[in-house]
Amino acid sequence: MIKHIMATTLLWLAIVAALPLYAQQQQEYTLGSLWSKVEETYPGVGVKTSAIDAAKFNQRAVKGNMLPQVNAQAQNTYGTYEGSAGAFFPQAGFFNVSGSAVPLDGSSTAANTFGSAIVQWEVFSFGKLRKQNEAAGALYDKSVSDKDAYILNLKKILSERYITLLYNNAKLDWTANNAGRLDDIRKITSSLSASGLRPAADSLLASSSYVQALGENDKWNGFKNASLIKLLELYGNDSVNYTASASRFGNPAENNFNRVNSISPSHPILDALDKQSAYYTLSGEAQKRSSLPSINLLGGYAYRGTGINPNGTVSGAWINGFSNTTNNFLAGIGITWNLTSLHTNRMKGEQLFKEAESTKLLHSQYEQAMQADLSASQAKIIQQYEQLRKTKLAVQQSQDAYNMYLARYKSGLITLSELLQIRILLEQAENAHIEASRDYWMLLAYEAELTANFDFLFNNL
């Protein structure tokens, strides 16, 4: 008795422990379970994530322009020191030596050492740096919205490929069932022909129909394998279990059709356009303000050594280039203004403003089109679901009728051509149901993209 109680207890414990695993297995093979893997591993998602990181680094770099800029240099040269009177423009490619007009004794060449550091801080730029910083922030926001829009589109692509796989799998099963029915007819006809109850032509006709069905089955087997390869390109694994989804494909869950009937202003596609328009606007303002002057605080320190002694003696030794050192500093305030860029920067700013205006108009166009598409698709979904129910009933009735006519053919009450005609009607009813199922799920995928909500599709397919 005690052993029996212990065995029963252990059995119940095993059942309780297996329930969560069983529930997980029941929930595992859905379209939603595939999406979690795609979102985690698909390279395209990583591309958008990297773009966000790049925009974040760009934002930090632009902020760095508001900090003091420090430049340092160090030189060690060896050359002549002969001075000359006159003036020159210090353009790139020129160099200067600090010579003396007084004749010096010793070497005709001397070593020199020079090092300096300059600090420049743009303390007032008439809002140019602030607008550049705001534009960089808008670019970051745009990259985030671009990722959201990409994720939404990727969900639709995954849904369409999954539905296509289920559709091709249903067509493969359909052709296999057709081949199975024709094989049964072929066997029955062969037996009746052998017994002299049916002409030999019936056996040949049944065999020909059976071979054609096998060829059709081969075609859809290729389609199914091709669609599986396309799905695995997103999924990343070598295989995917879609058995549960295949049964739900032709028998969808009850749909109450209580849906959102308007496009949300925060829809990822519309939000991405908003962020893009804001980026163009802020960039245009920053571009126009680039024409304004900049006020800078300046500070510098210089160290210099030379082989020319104060008494006029020149040493040509390299080590003496670090002698006779002097230290100087300089501080001040400066204003810079590139007057020639006034027109150019204004034109570039106007161009960016026009880009912003164009993006706003594109936003309005998209919103109107998406609203119309949503209303149209929801109207189609309701009727498509009704068609699906009717085609399912038609398949059941055609199946019952076929079984009755098959029994009559076995009894010799109808001819083979009549039976094959009934079989074609059953085949057409089954095919119509498969086509209606695909159209229904495709409409749901399109509606999910428009509403940015794939919950129903991911949980019920």
C-alpha positions in Angstrom: 0.0 0.0 0.0 2.8 2.4 0.9 4.7 1.5 -2.3 1.5 2.2 -4.3 1.1 5.6 -2.6 4.7 6.5 -3.2 4.5 5.4 -6.8 1.3 7.6 -7.3 3.0 10.5 -5.7 6.1 10.3 -7.9 3.9 10.0 -10.9 2.0 13.2 -10.0 5.3 15.0 -9.3 6.6 14.0 -12.8 3.4 15.2 -14.4 3.5 18.5 -12.6 7.2 19.0 -13.6 6.4 18.1 -17.2 3.5 20.6 -17.5 5.7 23.7 -17.9 7.9 22.0 -20.4 4.8 20.8 -22.3 3.3 24.2 -22.2 6.6 25.7 -23.5 6.7 23.1 -26.3 3.1 24.0 -27.2 4.0 27.7 -27.4 7.4 27.3 -28.9 6.5 26.6 -32.5 4.7 29.8 -33.5 5.6 32.7 -35.7 6.3 34.8 -32.6 8.9 32.2 -31.4 10.7 32.5 -34.7 10.8 36.3 -34.5 12.6 36.3 -31.1 15.5 34.4 -32.8 15.5 36.5 -35.9 15.6 39.7 -33.9 18.5 38.4 -31.9 20.7 37.0 -34.7 19.8 38.5 -38.1 22.7 40.7 -39.3 20.4 43.4 -40.7 19.3 44.3 -37.1 22.9 44.5 -36.1 23.5 47.0 -39.0 20.8 49.3 -37.6 22.2 49.0 -34.1 25.6 49.9 -35.3 24.2 52.9 -37.1 22.6 54.0 -33.8 26.0 53.6 -32.1 27.7 55.6 -34.8 25.1 58.4 -34.5 25.7 58.4 -30.7 29.5 58.8 -31.2 28.9 61.6 -33.8 26.7 63.4 -31.2 29.6 63.2 -28.7 32.1 64.4 -31.3 29.9 67.4 -32.1 29.6 68.2 -28.4 33.4 68.1 -28.2 33.6 71.1 -30.5 32.2 73.2 -27.7 35.3 72.4 -25.6 38.6 74.4 -25.8 40.8 73.2 -28.6 44.4 72.5 -27.8 47.2 72.3 -30.4 50.8 71.4 -29.7 53.9 71.1 -31.8 57.6 70.3 -31.4 60.4 70.9 -33.9 64.1 70.3 -34.1 65.8 71.8 -37.1 69.3 72.3 -38.5 69.9 75.0 -41.1 71.0 78.5 -41.9 70.0 81.6 -40.0 70.6 84.4 -42.4 67.9 87.0 -42.0 66.4 89.2 -44.7 64.2 92.3 -44.7 60.8 92.4 -46.4 57.4 91.0 -46.0 55.6 87.8 -47.1 52.3 86.0 -46.9 52.7 82.9 -44.6 51.1 80.5 -47.0 51.5 76.7 -47.0 55.0 75.7 -48.2 56.9 78.7 -46.7 59.1 78.7 -43.8 60.8 81.4 -41.8 64.2 81.7 -40.0 64.8 84.2 -37.2 68.1 85.7 -38.3 70.0 88.8 -37.5 71.3 91.5 -39.7 74.4 91.8 -37.5 77.3 89.6 -38.6 77.9 86.6 -36.3 81.0 84.6 -35.6 81.4 80.9 -35.8 79.4 78.3 -37.8 77.2 79.3 -40.7 74.6 76.9 -39.6 72.9 76.3 -36.3 70.5 73.8 -34.7 67.2 75.1 -33.3 64.6 73.7 -31.0 61.0 74.9 -30.8 57.9 73.8 -29.0 54.5 75.5 -28.5 51.0 74.8 -27.3 48.0 76.9 -28.3 44.5 76.9 -26.6 41.6 78.2 -28.6 38.1 78.3 -27.1 35.2 79.5 -29.2 33.1 81.2 -26.5 30.5 82.8 -28.7 29.4 81.5 -32.1 25.9 83.1 -32.4 24.2 79.7 -31.7 26.1 77.8 -34.4 27.6 75.1 -32.1 24.3 74.7 -30.3 22.4 74.1 -33.5 25.1 71.7 -34.6 24.6 69.8 -31.4 20.8 69.8 -31.8 21.2 68.5 -35.3 23.5 65.7 -34.1 20.9 64.8 -31.5 18.2 64.7 -34.2 20.4 62.5 -36.3 20.7 60.1 -33.4 16.9 60.1 -32.9 16.5 59.5 -36.7 18.8 56.4 -36.5 16.7 55.0 -33.7 13.5 55.6 -35.7 15.1 54.0 -38.7 15.8 50.9 -36.7 12.2 50.7 -35.5 11.0 51.1 -39.1 13.4 48.4 -40.2 12.3 46.0 -37.4 8.7 46.5 -38.5 9.5 45.8 -42.1 11.5 42.8 -41.1 8.5 41.4 -39.1 6.4 41.7 -42.2 9.1 40.0 -44.4 9.3 37.1 -41.9 5.5 36.8 -41.7 5.2 36.7 -45.5 8.0 34.1 -45.9 6.5 32.0 -43.2 3.0 32.2 -44.7 4.5 31.3 -48.1 6.2 28.3 -46.6 2.9 27.2 -45.0 1.1 27.8 -48.3 3.5 25.7 -50.3 3.4 23.0 -47.6 -0.4 23.0 -47.8 -0.2 22.7 -51.6 2.3 19.9 -51.3 -0.1 18.0 -48.9 -2.9 18.8 -51.3 -1.1 17.2 -54.3 -0.1 14.3 -52.1 -3.7 13.7 -51.2 -4.8 14.0 -54.8 -2.1 11.5 -55.8 -3.3 9.2 -53.0 -6.9 9.3 -54.2 -5.9 8.7 -57.8 -3.7 5.8 -56.7 -6.7 4.3 -55.0 -8.8 4.8 -58.1 -6.0 3.3 -60.2 -5.9 0.2 -58.0 -9.7 -0.2 -58.0 -9.8 0.3 -61.8 -7.0 -2.2 -62.4 -8.9 -4.8 -60.3 -12.2 -4.2 -62.2 -10.4 -4.2 -65.5 -8.7 -7.5 -64.7 -12.0 -9.0 -63.8 -13.6 -7.8 -67.0 -16.0 -5.4 -65.3 -14.3 -2.3 -66.7 -12.6 -1.7 -70.0 -8.8 -1.6 -70.0 -8.9 2.0 -71.1 -10.2 2.9 -67.6 -7.0 1.5 -66.1 -4.8 3.5 -68.5 -6.8 6.7 -67.8 -6.5 6.3 -64.0 -2.8 5.5 -64.3 -2.2 8.6 -66.5 -4.1 10.8 -64.0 -2.0 9.3 -61.1 1.3 10.0 -62.9 0.3 13.6 -63.5 -0.6 14.1 -59.9 2.9 12.7 -58.9 4.5 15.3 -61.2 2.4 18.1 -59.6 3.5 16.9 -56.2 7.2 17.1 -57.3 6.7 20.7 -58.4 5.2 21.8 -55.1 7.9 19.9 -53.2 10.4 22.1 -54.9 8.4 25.2 -54.1 8.2 24.2 -50.4 11.9 23.6 -50.2 12.7 26.9 -51.8 10.4 28.8 -49.4 12.0 27.0 -46.5 15.5 28.1 -47.6 14.2 31.7 -47.8 12.8 31.5 -44.3 16.0 29.9 -42.9 17.9 32.9 -44.3 16.2 35.0 -41.7 15.9 32.4 -39.0 19.6 31.3 -39.1 19.0 27.6 -38.1 19.2 24.6 -40.3 15.6 23.7 -39.7 12.3 25.0 -38.3 9.3 23.1 -36.8 6.2 24.4 -38.4 3.9 21.4 -37.9 1.6 23.3 -35.4 1.4 26.3 -37.6 0.6 24.2 -40.7 -2.6 23.0 -38.9 -3.5 26.6 -37.9 -2.9 27.8 -41.5 -6.1 26.4 -42.8 -8.0 26.6 -39.5 -7.4 30.1 -38.1 -8.4 31.1 -34.6 -11.7 33.0 -34.1 -11.2 36.6 -35.0 -13.3 39.3 -33.3 -12.1 42.0 -35.7 -12.0 44.6 -32.9 -9.1 46.5 -34.3 -7.6 49.9 -34.3 -9.0 51.7 -37.4 -6.6 54.6 -37.6 -2.9 55.0 -38.2 -1.0 56.0 -35.1 1.1 59.2 -35.4 3.9 57.4 -33.6 4.0 54.7 -36.3 7.7 53.8 -36.9 7.6 54.8 -40.6 5.9 58.2 -39.8 8.1 58.7 -36.8 11.2 58.2 -38.9 10.0 60.8 -41.4 9.4 63.2 -38.5 12.9 62.7 -37.2 14.4 63.1 -40.7 12.5 66.4 -41.2 13.7 67.7 -37.8 17.3 66.7 -38.7 17.1 68.6 -42.0 15.6 71.7 -40.3 18.2 71.8 -37.6 21.0 71.2 -40.1 19.7 74.0 -42.2 19.7 76.4 -39.2 23.2 75.3 -38.3 24.4 75.8 -41.9 23.0 79.4 -42.1 24.6 80.3 -38.7 27.9 79.1 -40.0 28.1 82.3 -41.9 28.2 84.3 -38.6 31.5 85.2 -36.9 33.1 83.4 -34.1 34.6 84.9 -31.0 37.5 83.0 -29.5 39.7 83.2 -26.4 43.3 82.5 -27.3 46.2 81.5 -25.2 49.7 80.2 -26.2 53.0 79.2 -24.7 56.3 78.8 -26.7 59.7 77.4 -25.8 62.7 78.0 -28.0 66.4 77.0 -28.0 69.2 77.8 -30.5 72.9 77.4 -31.0 73.3 81.1 -31.4 74.8 82.6 -28.2 73.9 86.1 -27.0 77.5 87.2 -27.6 77.2 86.6 -31.3 79.0 83.2 -31.4 77.3 80.5 -33.4 77.7 76.8 -32.7 77.0 74.3 -35.4 76.7 71.4 -32.9 73.4 69.7 -32.7 73.4 69.5 -28.9 73.7 73.2 -28.6 70.4 73.6 -30.4 68.8 73.1 -27.0 70.8 76.0 -25.4 70.1 79.7 -25.1 66.4 78.9 -24.3 63.6 81.5 -24.2 60.0 81.1 -23.0 57.1 83.2 -24.1 53.4 83.3 -23.6 50.6 85.1 -25.3 46.9 85.6 -24.5 44.1 87.5 -26.2 40.8 87.4 -27.8 40.1 87.1 -31.5 37.2 87.2 -33.9 37.0 85.2 -37.2 34.5 85.7 -39.9 34.5 84.1 -43.3 32.7 86.7 -45.3 32.9 84.8 -48.6 30.8 82.0 -47.2 27.8 84.2 -46.4 26.0 83.4 -49.7 27.1 79.8 -50.0 26.1 78.8 -46.5 22.7 80.6 -46.9 22.0 78.6 -50.1 23.0 75.4 -48.4 20.7 76.2 -45.5 17.8 76.9 -47.9 18.5 73.6 -49.6 18.2 71.7 -46.3 15.0 73.6 -45.4 13.5 72.5 -48.7 14.6 68.9 -47.9 12.7 69.2 -44.6 9.6 70.6 -46.3 9.7 67.7 -48.8 10.0 65.2 -46.0 7.0 66.8 -44.2 4.9 66.5 -47.4 6.1 62.9 -47.8 4.9 62.2 -44.2 1.5 63.5 -45.1 1.4 61.4 -48.3 2.4 58.3 -46.4 -0.1 58.9 -43.6 -3.0 59.3 -46.0 -2.0 56.3 -48.1 -1.5 54.1 -45.0 -4.9 55.2 -43.6 -6.6 54.3 -46.9 -4.8 51.0 -47.1 -5.7 50.1 -43.5 -9.4 50.7 -44.0 -9.3 48.8 -47.3 -7.4 45.8 -45.8 -9.7 45.6 -42.8 -12.7 45.5 -45.1 -11.0 42.7 -47.1 -10.1 40.7 -43.9 -13.7 40.5 -42.7 -14.9 39.2 -46.1 -11.8 37.0 -46.5 -12.6 35.3 -43.2 -16.1 34.6 -44.3 -14.8 33.1 -47.5 -12.5 31.0 -45.5 -15.4 29.6 -43.5 -17.4 28.8 -46.6 -14.5 27.2 -48.4 -13.9 25.0 -45.4 -17.5 23.9 -45.5 -17.3 23.3 -49.2 -14.3 21.0 -48.7 -16.2 18.9 -46.2 -19.2 18.6 -48.4 -17.1 17.8 -51.5 -15.2 15.2 -49.5 -18.5 13.5 -48.4 -19.8 13.7 -52.0 -16.6 12.1 -53.3 -16.7 9.2 -50.9 -20.3 8.6 -52.0 -19.5 8.6 -55.6 -16.4 6.4 -55.0 -18.7 3.8 -53.4 -21.1 4.1 -56.4 -18.2 3.6 -58.8 -17.1 0.5 -57.0 -20.6 -0.8 -57.4 -20.6 0.0 -61.1 -23.3 2.6 -60.9 -21.2 5.4 -62.5 -18.3 5.6 -65.0 -14.7 6.4 -64.3 -15.0 9.8 -66.1 -17.8 10.8 -63.8 -15.8 9.8 -60.8 -12.8 11.7 -62.0 -15.0 14.8 -62.6 -16.2 14.6 -59.0 -12.6 14.2 -57.9 -11.7 17.4 -59.8 -14.5 19.3 -58.0 -13.1 18.1 -54.7 -9.6 19.1 -55.8 -10.8 22.6 -56.7 -12.6 23.0 -53.4 -9.5 22.1 -51.5 -7.4 24.4 -53.6 -9.8 27.3 -53.1 -9.6 26.8 -49.4 -5.8 26.9 -49.5 -5.7 30.0 -51.6 -8.3 31.7 -49.3 -6.1 30.8 -46.3 -3.0 32.4 -47.8 -4.9 35.5 -48.8 -6.3 35.8 -45.3 -3.0 35.5 -43.5 -1.3 37.8 -46.0 -3.9 40.5 -45.3 -3.3 40.1 -41.6 0.4 40.6 -42.1 -0.2 43.8 -44.1 -2.6 45.0 -41.5 -0.1 44.3 -38.7 2.5 46.4 -40.5 0.1 49.3 -40.9 -0.9 49.2 -37.2 2.6 48.3 -36.1 1.1 45.4 -34.0 2.0 41.8 -34.9 0.7 40.3 -31.6 -2.3 38.5 -33.1 -0.3 37.2 -36.1 2.6 36.0 -34.0 0.4 34.3 -31.4 -2.1 32.7 -33.7 0.1 31.3 -36.5 
